[in-house]
Amino acid sequence: MRVLIAFDKFKDSMNADEACRLTAGAIRNRHPDWSIDSAPLTDGGDGFGRILTHSAQGELRKVTASGPFLESRQGEYGLIEIDNLPAEARTLLPGLPDSGRLALIEMASVNGLALVPGEKRNPWKTITVGTGELIRAAAESGAVGILLGVGGSATNDLGFGALSGLGLKFLQADGRPVTSPTPGNWKRIDRIEGALASDLPLIWIACDVDNPLLGERGASAVFGPQKGLTAADLPNMEAGMKRMADLLCDHLGCRRSLQAQPGAGAAGGISFGLMAATGARLVSGADLMTAWLRLKDRIEKADMVITGEGRFDHSSLEGKGPGEVVAQALARGKRTLVFAGSIEDGLRSEAGLHAISPVDLPLNVALKEAAGNLVSTVNRVV
């Protein structure tokens, strides 16, 4: 029996590598003669840099960078040789040179929501300076392109923190600089000046959300609450984001219609900021991951496919990594199993859906016991 194990992370509990490793161990204990292929998944958030770098036989470089509140963090970026990329993955990165090194940056490693305890989450004060520092370090390494994963961010600053470290200046009416352009300081900003460094390589943003920057489906309304934004503060945040986005467009000469582009609202608007300032391009994270990890070929060779994540619901089946694995596996007639912390009530799939946590288990307990529950459920089912 040939088994492909391809988990995404169990948020706040297990990363994708751990979920794959635990499941593989449980199966080997029961079926030591089975062949196991492990393919941890990533949605552009936690694990993005490491998973894709290791898959392409690249190297990881450590960098000290600023965290969500400008505290010192140990970040990293990956470097891979473009020659090591599958041909299909290259076609998904328009403009990618034929050779040289591509840098991989995971925004969540320095500016991720997981780095901020629940009681301290406050998008008025968090900022993306660290992401800009990783971009600068990758550019100085000689990379000919940068692939940025923006999932799991703690920020809602339009990427102004990152842009401030890449050359833009945010000024008050009297010309004094606003050195920390967090949303809480937006009222002090009268204008934007400066230009980005000329040596920045092409940037692609791995993104699987289609939210515009503003409005009821925008960055603040949809993603703000999980970052600590209250309903009462939403109108002020929305108005400030609109004014700042207009200032950025006016300074850079870009079209204001860019604010309505699908995906502009990803990661607190950093997608919009980087598209406006650097010409960054959005790419489908799920499609890129499928090609990068050669998932279609690996699924084809498997007799059984196992996937899952923290919660499996309708959104999982609409382009997210585990849902893509399910779709590809079922299309090839493979026995397909999904293990998740919870399964949406009424969700229908030809795959076997298995919730690992008892329905009456409190969430905080389920998160702590997820590893053991995953192993016991795999043992029972497989």
PAZAPA-988379 format. One record per residue (C-alpha): x, y, z. Coordinates in pm, whole numbers, padded with zeros to 5 digits. Example, Ala and Ser with C-alpha at 12.3 -4.5 7.8 and 13.67 -1.06 7.14 Angstrom:
BEGIN
east=01230	north=-00450	up=00780 $
east=01367	north=-00106	up=00714 $
END
This chain:
BEGIN
east=00000	north=00000	up=00000 $
east=00135	north=00341	up=-00102 $
east=00011	north=00630	up=00113 $
east=00048	north=01002	up=00051 $
east=00014	north=01214	up=00366 $
east=-00043	north=01583	up=00291 $
east=-00161	north=01789	up=00589 $
east=-00187	north=02165	up=00627 $
east=-00139	north=02314	up=00975 $
east=-00377	north=02272	up=01267 $
east=-00388	north=02637	up=01369 $
east=-00263	north=02712	up=01722 $
east=-00191	north=02343	up=01771 $
east=00027	north=02158	up=01516 $
east=00220	north=02267	up=01212 $
east=00192	north=02074	up=00887 $
east=00524	north=01892	up=00935 $
east=00418	north=01765	up=01278 $
east=00077	north=01646	up=01158 $
east=00239	north=01455	up=00871 $
east=00506	north=01307	up=01096 $
east=00261	north=01189	up=01362 $
east=00031	north=01032	up=01104 $
east=00319	north=00860	up=00928 $
east=00441	north=00720	up=01261 $
east=00097	north=00586	up=01350 $
east=00064	north=00411	up=01014 $
east=00415	north=00263	up=01025 $
east=00344	north=00116	up=01368 $
east=00042	north=-00069	up=01230 $
east=00163	north=-00134	up=00875 $
east=00544	north=-00135	up=00862 $
east=00538	north=-00272	up=00507 $
east=00343	north=00025	up=00365 $
east=00522	north=00291	up=00160 $
east=00467	north=00645	up=00290 $
east=00521	north=00974	up=00105 $
east=00494	north=01286	up=00325 $
east=00409	north=01625	up=00169 $
east=00338	north=01902	up=00425 $
east=00118	north=02174	up=00275 $
east=00127	north=02550	up=00312 $
east=-00128	north=02824	up=00241 $
east=00124	north=03109	up=00240 $
east=00126	north=03138	up=00619 $
east=00305	north=02938	up=00887 $
east=00556	north=02700	up=00729 $
east=00548	north=02858	up=00383 $
east=00919	north=02943	up=00365 $
east=01052	north=02621	up=00514 $
east=00823	north=02382	up=00327 $
east=00886	north=02527	up=-00018 $
east=01257	north=02586	up=00043 $
east=01317	north=02230	up=00157 $
east=01113	north=02091	up=-00133 $
east=01340	north=02271	up=-00379 $
east=01664	north=02172	up=-00202 $
east=01730	north=02531	up=-00099 $
east=01891	north=02695	up=00201 $
east=01743	north=02896	up=00488 $
east=01914	north=03213	up=00610 $
east=01852	north=03361	up=00953 $
east=01778	north=03733	up=00986 $
east=01705	north=03946	up=01291 $
east=01392	north=04142	up=01205 $
east=01117	north=04346	up=01370 $
east=00810	north=04172	up=01508 $
east=00450	north=04298	up=01503 $
east=00526	north=04555	up=01776 $
east=00882	north=04627	up=01653 $
east=01028	north=04384	up=01903 $
east=01333	north=04188	up=01788 $
east=01252	north=03855	up=01623 $
east=01455	north=03579	up=01464 $
east=01327	north=03561	up=01107 $
east=01448	north=03375	up=00803 $
east=01416	north=03357	up=00428 $
east=01483	north=03078	up=00183 $
east=01697	north=03077	up=-00129 $
east=01645	north=02821	up=-00404 $
east=01792	north=02775	up=-00748 $
east=01531	north=02840	up=-01014 $
east=01663	north=02537	up=-01201 $
east=01530	north=02319	up=-00918 $
east=01170	north=02431	up=-00970 $
east=00924	north=02207	up=-01156 $
east=00839	north=02351	up=-01497 $
east=00473	north=02391	up=-01403 $
east=00563	north=02600	up=-01099 $
east=00780	north=02830	up=-01312 $
east=00492	north=02903	up=-01547 $
east=00288	north=03032	up=-01251 $
east=00547	north=03302	up=-01179 $
east=00523	north=03534	up=-01482 $
east=00846	north=03716	up=-01553 $
east=01061	north=03470	up=-01358 $
east=01414	north=03461	up=-01505 $
east=01538	north=03131	up=-01645 $
east=01816	north=03104	up=-01389 $
east=01945	north=03253	up=-01066 $
east=01811	north=03231	up=-00714 $
east=01456	north=03290	up=-00597 $
east=01400	north=03408	up=-00239 $
east=01108	north=03276	up=-00034 $
east=00969	north=03492	up=00247 $
east=00705	north=03396	up=00499 $
east=00543	north=03711	up=00638 $
east=00403	north=03520	up=00936 $
east=00753	north=03432	up=01058 $
east=00805	north=03789	up=01184 $
east=00466	north=03963	up=01155 $
east=00230	north=03670	up=01211 $
east=-00082	north=03659	up=01423 $
east=00047	north=03352	up=01605 $
east=00322	north=03571	up=01754 $
east=00068	north=03791	up=01934 $
east=-00124	north=03659	up=02237 $
east=-00500	north=03701	up=02205 $
east=-00524	north=03972	up=02469 $
east=-00255	north=04181	up=02296 $
east=-00392	north=04173	up=01942 $
east=-00438	north=04529	up=01822 $
east=-00419	north=04620	up=01450 $
east=-00388	north=04989	up=01539 $
east=-00039	north=04917	up=01674 $
east=00098	north=04622	up=01474 $
east=00319	north=04692	up=01174 $
east=00498	north=04516	up=00884 $
east=00848	north=04662	up=00925 $
east=00991	north=04312	up=00972 $
east=00852	north=04192	up=00641 $
east=01026	north=04482	up=00469 $
east=01350	north=04392	up=00645 $
east=01326	north=04037	up=00511 $
east=01258	north=04173	up=00161 $
east=01563	north=04399	up=00189 $
east=01783	north=04110	up=00312 $
east=01663	north=03888	up=00026 $
east=01734	north=04162	up=-00228 $
east=02084	north=04213	up=-00090 $
east=02149	north=03838	up=-00118 $
east=02137	north=03869	up=-00496 $
east=01802	north=03700	up=-00547 $
east=01652	north=03769	up=-00889 $
east=01299	north=03738	up=-00755 $
east=01107	north=03718	up=-00427 $
east=00806	north=03497	up=-00355 $
east=00618	north=03628	up=-00051 $
east=00362	north=03426	up=00143 $
east=00125	north=03658	up=00329 $
east=-00102	north=03420	up=00520 $
east=-00157	north=03453	up=00894 $
east=-00060	north=03818	up=00935 $
east=-00115	north=04021	up=01252 $
east=-00123	north=04355	up=01071 $
east=-00362	north=04590	up=00893 $
east=-00119	north=04865	up=00790 $
east=-00135	north=04852	up=00407 $
east=00224	north=04732	up=00415 $
east=00336	north=05083	up=00515 $
east=00583	north=04940	up=00766 $
east=00749	north=04734	up=00496 $
east=00747	north=05025	up=00251 $
east=00901	north=05258	up=00509 $
east=01203	north=05029	up=00525 $
east=01225	north=05010	up=00147 $
east=01250	north=05384	up=00083 $
east=00913	north=05557	up=00129 $
east=00880	north=05840	up=00381 $
east=00563	north=05928	up=00571 $
east=00554	north=06293	up=00674 $
east=00347	north=06521	up=00894 $
east=00218	north=06857	up=00770 $
east=00526	north=07032	up=00912 $
east=00760	north=06792	up=00736 $
east=00855	north=06587	up=01040 $
east=00868	north=06212	up=00973 $
east=00623	north=05958	up=01111 $
east=00875	north=05687	up=01177 $
east=00618	north=05420	up=01265 $
east=00327	north=05444	up=01017 $
east=00091	north=05214	up=01208 $
east=-00284	north=05271	up=01163 $
east=-00278	north=05439	up=01504 $
east=-00046	north=05704	up=01357 $
east=-00225	north=05753	up=01024 $
east=-00394	north=06074	up=01141 $
east=-00050	north=06232	up=01174 $
east=00047	north=06152	up=00813 $
east=-00010	north=06440	up=00571 $
east=00185	north=06315	up=00270 $
east=00414	north=06045	up=00136 $
east=00750	north=06111	up=-00026 $
east=01053	north=05916	up=-00141 $
east=01105	north=05625	up=-00374 $
east=01178	north=05256	up=-00334 $
east=01528	north=05123	up=-00373 $
east=01612	north=05063	up=-00737 $
east=01765	north=04720	up=-00677 $
east=01447	north=04544	up=-00564 $
east=01382	north=04230	up=-00768 $
east=01043	north=04117	up=-00896 $
east=00799	north=04023	up=-00621 $
east=00522	north=03764	up=-00641 $
east=00265	north=03734	up=-00362 $
east=00118	north=03389	up=-00293 $
east=-00242	north=03463	up=-00209 $
east=-00565	north=03263	up=-00208 $
east=-00814	north=03529	up=-00096 $
east=-01001	north=03751	up=-00341 $
east=-01095	north=04028	up=-00098 $
east=-01059	north=04388	up=-00219 $
east=-00893	north=04644	up=00002 $
east=-01207	north=04821	up=00124 $
east=-01576	north=04761	up=00186 $
east=-01775	north=04484	up=00349 $
east=-01541	north=04223	up=00200 $
east=-01230	north=04430	up=00254 $
east=-00924	north=04379	up=00471 $
east=-01059	north=04549	up=00782 $
east=-01414	north=04414	up=00777 $
east=-01325	north=04051	up=00707 $
east=-00988	north=03998	up=00871 $
east=-00974	north=04283	up=01122 $
east=-01177	north=04113	up=01398 $
east=-00939	north=03817	up=01429 $
east=-00655	north=04067	up=01464 $
east=-00827	north=04251	up=01748 $
east=-01033	north=04513	up=01564 $
east=-01363	north=04588	up=01736 $
east=-01689	north=04657	up=01554 $
east=-01693	north=05008	up=01701 $
east=-01348	north=05083	up=01555 $
east=-01420	north=04946	up=01208 $
east=-01553	north=05273	up=01055 $
east=-01245	north=05469	up=01169 $
east=-01007	north=05200	up=01044 $
east=-01188	north=05183	up=00710 $
east=-01182	north=05561	up=00665 $
east=-00813	north=05579	up=00757 $
east=-00724	north=05299	up=00518 $
east=-00908	north=05470	up=00234 $
east=-00726	north=05801	up=00294 $
east=-00387	north=05632	up=00319 $
east=-00446	north=05422	up=00008 $
east=-00539	north=05735	up=-00186 $
east=-00225	north=05914	up=-00062 $
east=-00011	north=05621	up=-00173 $
east=-00173	north=05610	up=-00516 $
east=-00134	north=05987	up=-00560 $
east=00234	north=05975	up=-00466 $
east=00318	north=05676	up=-00685 $
east=00090	north=05769	up=-00975 $
east=-00094	north=05437	up=-00966 $
east=-00461	north=05386	up=-01041 $
east=-00695	north=05407	up=-00742 $
east=-00893	north=05124	up=-00900 $
east=-00613	north=04897	up=-00777 $
east=-00784	north=04916	up=-00438 $
east=-01074	north=04712	up=-00579 $
east=-00857	north=04439	up=-00733 $
east=-00931	north=04092	up=-00594 $
east=-00662	north=04007	up=-00341 $
east=-00568	north=04369	up=-00266 $
east=-00705	north=04323	up=00085 $
east=-00486	north=04024	up=00169 $
east=-00279	north=04045	up=00489 $
east=-00411	north=04382	up=00599 $
east=-00356	north=04537	up=00258 $
east=00014	north=04460	up=00219 $
east=-00076	north=04308	up=-00117 $
east=-00216	north=04645	up=-00226 $
east=00084	north=04834	up=-00090 $
east=00338	north=04615	up=-00265 $
east=00141	north=04604	up=-00590 $
east=00119	north=04985	up=-00591 $
east=00479	north=05048	up=-00494 $
east=00671	north=04763	up=-00658 $
east=00442	north=04620	up=-00925 $
east=00419	north=04296	up=-00727 $
east=00202	north=04028	up=-00884 $
east=-00051	north=03804	up=-00712 $
east=-00034	north=03431	up=-00778 $
east=-00260	north=03150	up=-00659 $
east=-00097	north=02997	up=-00354 $
east=-00287	north=02669	up=-00390 $
east=-00200	north=02629	up=-00758 $
east=00162	north=02718	up=-00691 $
east=00186	north=02474	up=-00400 $
east=00033	north=02194	up=-00608 $
east=00286	north=02248	up=-00884 $
east=00583	north=02318	up=-00655 $
east=00532	north=02001	up=-00450 $
east=00445	north=01794	up=-00759 $
east=00126	north=01689	up=-00586 $
east=-00050	north=01560	up=-00898 $
east=00229	north=01313	up=-00969 $
east=00252	north=01207	up=-00605 $
east=-00125	north=01156	up=-00582 $
east=-00117	north=00952	up=-00902 $
east=00138	north=00713	up=-00750 $
east=-00055	north=00670	up=-00422 $
east=-00318	north=00409	up=-00337 $
east=-00447	north=00612	up=-00042 $
east=-00435	north=00988	up=00016 $
east=-00461	north=01143	up=00364 $
east=-00502	north=01516	up=00423 $
east=-00656	north=01760	up=00667 $
east=-00616	north=02077	up=00875 $
east=-00748	north=02239	up=01191 $
east=-01100	north=02289	up=01056 $
east=-01233	north=02140	up=00734 $
east=-01530	north=02329	up=00591 $
east=-01672	north=02467	up=00267 $
east=-01382	north=02712	up=00236 $
east=-01145	north=02415	up=00239 $
east=-01311	north=02288	up=-00077 $
east=-01281	north=02627	up=-00251 $
east=-00915	north=02641	up=-00341 $
east=-00736	north=02575	up=-00012 $
east=-00458	north=02317	up=00000 $
east=-00636	north=02020	up=00162 $
east=-00942	north=02075	up=-00055 $
east=-00724	north=02074	up=-00365 $
east=-00565	north=01749	up=-00252 $
east=-00910	north=01597	up=-00202 $
east=-01026	north=01711	up=-00546 $
east=-00716	north=01578	up=-00720 $
east=-00728	north=01246	up=-00534 $
east=-01098	north=01181	up=-00592 $
east=-01061	north=01269	up=-00959 $
east=-00806	north=00989	up=-00983 $
east=-01021	north=00740	up=-00795 $
east=-00797	north=00725	up=-00488 $
east=-00921	north=00629	up=-00144 $
east=-00917	north=00967	up=00030 $
east=-00930	north=01040	up=00403 $
east=-00957	north=01378	up=00577 $
east=-00863	north=01424	up=00942 $
east=-00939	north=01762	up=01098 $
east=-00985	north=01911	up=01441 $
east=-01345	north=01975	up=01343 $
east=-01562	north=01915	up=01036 $
east=-01833	north=02160	up=00933 $
east=-02179	north=02023	up=01008 $
east=-02350	north=01894	up=00696 $
east=-02038	north=01909	up=00479 $
east=-02059	north=01646	up=00205 $
east=-01767	north=01487	up=00027 $
east=-01682	north=01155	up=-00133 $
east=-01375	north=01154	up=00091 $
east=-01392	north=01001	up=00436 $
east=-01426	north=01291	up=00680 $
east=-01305	north=01234	up=01035 $
east=-01307	north=01490	up=01317 $
east=-01032	north=01406	up=01564 $
east=-01177	north=01603	up=01857 $
east=-01487	north=01491	up=02050 $
east=-01773	north=01731	up=01982 $
east=-01812	north=01824	up=02350 $
east=-01441	north=01895	up=02405 $
east=-01369	north=02265	up=02482 $
east=-01155	north=02433	up=02217 $
east=-00867	north=02514	up=02450 $
east=-00848	north=02148	up=02555 $
east=-00885	north=02026	up=02195 $
east=-00589	north=02238	up=02088 $
east=-00370	north=02093	up=02361 $
east=-00474	north=01735	up=02289 $
east=-00476	north=01756	up=01909 $
east=-00159	north=01553	up=01856 $
east=-00282	north=01260	up=02064 $
east=-00630	north=01281	up=01915 $
east=-00490	north=01276	up=01562 $
east=-00283	north=00964	up=01631 $
east=-00570	north=00780	up=01800 $
east=-00813	north=00868	up=01518 $
east=-00566	north=00758	up=01250 $
east=-00513	north=00431	up=01437 $
east=-00888	north=00372	up=01455 $
east=-00963	north=00459	up=01091 $
east=-00656	north=00345	up=00899 $
END
